């Protein structure tokens, strides 16, 4: 089947099997490999994308259901050649190590701050409870999100 | 050079310079092993054993071979060269040799036009097994003499006796490195019989040796290339997809890609050794150790891998950072039908740290001393003999200072919180808040730096100075820890050049950098970059004097400087474990604060504070990343991370069932860094990749013990261990 949707503001179509996951189609068919495949069970958040305003694991979404939707992936968070303030903050605080979880954190952060520009600590921790990082221990990421929250409040 | 014409360049040592791959990783543009792609490639897949021990009675690949889109199906008969691989013993068959010895052992491999077809072909292979009794108890294997290595350490008087005796048995379960990036490789035939292999690895040169032997090829015919790594923690020190994907590419003449899914990843890499440790500490009335007697056994699993070296670490660090004149250690690592064990952050030092620190706490309790006081009275310092090997500790080892500094970190101001989301179990807590108990625990840890026991440990670097700047050519693998950044900072500081490019060489272009493990790359490859930079600078100064520009210096072409850097030599210990097996040591201290729900057995780790012996902080921000990340893994091992094995089968090989700390589980961390320069390595820096993990686990368990009074002799601590059902 052919599915058409907007990805990062651009209209795209893909010929897919309806049961394929969005993650597979993004990575294998649409050349958007920024979303990472680490568990395929919706546990680690490395494949997080925003679909019509909802933050979801793209490994759990059947692509056949996405006709006419608007999707933001990690590749669509930066503004042209400039990093998004979320990306700047993570970089400055040292929140990137191996980086495999990083796209998921960037997307989850974009979703959180879009809906709540100055979240408190409990809200931040809860918002990222579906994103696993194995390297950083989350400290630098937490500091980056606090900084963003304070900048906005 | 340029120093005389402008301000010193920024981004030198001591600064929290940002990592050069940060932007690519933040925008989704960084290529990991699992992102590799080339037009016309085939997809590989692996058939694995469903049993921990079984005889292969039928293997019929014909139904898979005849499927449309399947290009080749290979078994052990197709291995062109040496049948087995392994860093020390080559005892693991490339593919099942007729007997499967662990759950998930590779049996056959397939290359097909797409991923779905490859997996369908694996399912179509007809395979029948006759199950054999699985040896899953390391003690039984040891009794049967099935050991990869036995070690004996005898120091001092075996008949010495103390007035206070503390005796207990401890157990640590199997932990998985669980790096987020899966095992992945892309093999590309070069058209003239050779092969380029791009593969997730911590040490491409040790892979290369094993790969060419099993392929029966000349070393020059195979080139291993570094790729982007999504974490490692020891899981990538041994072979996974490497030989398989190469065999498929050679047989088909096509590029082949192979990427493990999560369950395959759990099956397809080595684990942290499970351990059983029987300890007897004898001390005098002041709490000074008189004798330590240890019997320990590690479960090495089905194949040897790095078990020999892991056992040595466990045995040499049985006493920890403490003085003791009389030591008796009997240690073995056994062959079982559990998943093969190997390297994981801390490498044998983690398991014994849990045991010896539990012992030190019990000793303190028996004598009515503060836990840190008993440690202070026994602190091993520079110039003291190691309790086990007798090796005199050379270079810095600020054990007393890490204890003293730990006490200066303020305790959490807040009492047990009222907010239910901050209590053990979160909002699901059913116990009244008044029943929640807080506990505080302490632990110290000791680790060796770099490789030991006379291993010829080196790292090669080639610097090339061009009109643009400096290139660092090396095979050292950046797994996320920040090695690239630090090497750039070192070269920048010595040479005062701003533009430093990292060129990851393949195995044909540059010699070995050794493994990204053993807390060694900052000192080893960092040391090589430092030495090469110093030599390059001396040559330039001699020829051009001070103040010449890059353009002037390179007017006749690029200038190269090659270095093979070694740390001070180590020795093979004698048959009683005596000698000088280690190149240096690092010590750390942790203090954990936990809130425990004693009715449900739930734990919230509130804080883990630490003091770390870093030698010299080359990049403070990168160090903090290691501290916090290492602590998260230590907390995970203390309270949640365990591969559950039943008859050798992993019951929880997914992220749904193997729990890793999330942001809701991870404590705040406060830290102090002690800068007493190491006796070798760049600017006195010490590797700190492992020490943050090692003593965080026993500190958390000590805190739970303090809160509950339970003995807790096993990690991870499970709810039932706290509740006592």
Interface residues (C-beta under 8 A of the other chain):
Chain A: X27 X32 X33 X34 X35 X36 X37 X38 X39 X40 X41 X43 X44 X46 X73 X74 X75 X77 X78 X83 X87 X90 X91 X92 X93 X94 X96 X97 X98 X99 X100 X101 X102 X103 X106 X122 X124 X125 X126 X128 X129 X130 X131 X132 X133 X134 X135 X136 X137 X138 X139 X140 X141 X142
Chain B: X16 X18 X19 X21 X22 X23 X24 X25 X26 X27 X28 X29 X30 X31 X32 X34 X35 X37 X178 X179 X180 X181 X182 X229 X230 X231 X232 X233 X261 X262 X419 X421 X422 X479 X480 X481 X482 X621 X622 X624 X625 X627 X628 X629 X630 X631 X632 X633 X654 X655 X656 X660 X662 X663 X664 X666 X668 X669
